[in-house]
Amino acid sequence: MPTQQNALLELNRANDLGEKLVHLHKVTRERYPFITRIAMALYDQGTDLVRTFIYSGDTSPLNHYQARLSSCHSLRQLADKRIPRLEQDLSVFKDSRHIHARKIYEAGYRGSYTLPLIFNDELIGFIFFNAEHENAFDQACLSYLDLIGELVGLLMFNAINTVRTLLSTVKSAVDLTYSRDPETGGHLQRMSRYSRTVARALSTVRERDDQFSEYVYLFAPLHDIGKITIPDNILLKPGRLTPDEFEEMKAHAENGRILASKLMQNYGLADVPYLKILLNIIACHHEAWDGSGYPKGLQGENIPLEARIVAVADVYDALTSRRPYKEPWSVGDALAEMKRMSGQKLDPECVDALVNNLADILEIQNSFVDKEGDDTGWR
């Protein structure tokens, strides 16, 4: 058995939360070999969705899965009462109407211990410990898992706070950007969640894990931070830009990438996991599928997937939102326009993913409606 010091060193060397969870699972199994799966789900209060995030185990019956907390009676009770849940025999769920409960049982797991993860009075998610046989958990085991759960929750909370520190670092820049640019906080809330919906829809075929879609969601609102470098006479010009003005406007993508890189270095955030996703979103969200975009004229698969996803989310919200210079388009007209742009400006696969998940898109659209005097929407 590794010493505590070696265990901590290995934990610190792990690059992201997924690797840290795998290490903690390994240490846990050395003491309790029957713990064959540890998984974590995140909670989004804005949409009431619980989403799979990371796991460690030989099999994972739930990937790219989400459900409403309000429809998961047992999990909702844990969140409300802030208590753990112990199930010594998961056969009670073999005929459950909930897909996630049935899949856990069908995958061969026979016991479960679940903890809500709450920090600073905020529910951030749940951690699940699964056993390979019934009646596996005794009090000593549960006490140990409570400690592991606290540690995983702390790691998750620190990771979220790291990203939030990054977001706060550029918050004033974003506030300046969106106080000058006719885009609202509702836009940021919607397009970031549209982006996550599209990313999750593509995760399986594109072999991306659930962390990918979560970081796309977290970083999408920063896509246009480079606009703070654009003069007011160009950014706020009501009419068509001249060719020279448009060239200056196009500089915001690369300027934003440079700005984000410098800010992260200055604030010691250069090691933020999935940092490349952020820089790709900022630098490449105006690249076009047919190569006609900017700043580099990248084409097709050479454009990072995360940037293609954000571009589709951004266009859909721009079309369906009111702006000082236009009324909102109907959903039908917007989708028709996006299908026309598919294969030209937009990635056809990303457009299809948005269209095929229209029910989720419309729910987000109706949940984050622009209000009079709306600010940038940052939390």
Protein Blocks (a to p, Z undefined) as FASTA:
>chain_A
ZZfklmmmmmmmpmblmlmmmmmmmmmmmmmmmlmbdcdddddfklopacdfbdcdfbdf
bghiacdfklmmklmmmmmnopacddfblklmmmccbfklmmmmmnopabdcdddddeeh
iafbdcddddfbehkbcfklmmmmmmmmmmmmmmmmmmmmmmmmmmmmmmmmmmmmmmmp
ccdfklmmmmmmmmmmmmmmmmmmnopafklmmmmmmmmmmmmmmmmmpcfklmmombdc
dfklmmmmmmmmmmmmmmmmmmmmmnopmmgghklmmmmmmmmmmccfkopacfkopahj
llcfklmmmmmmmmmmmmmpccfkbccddfklmmmmmmmmgoplpcfklmmmmmmmmmmm
mmmmmmmccdehiaehpZZ
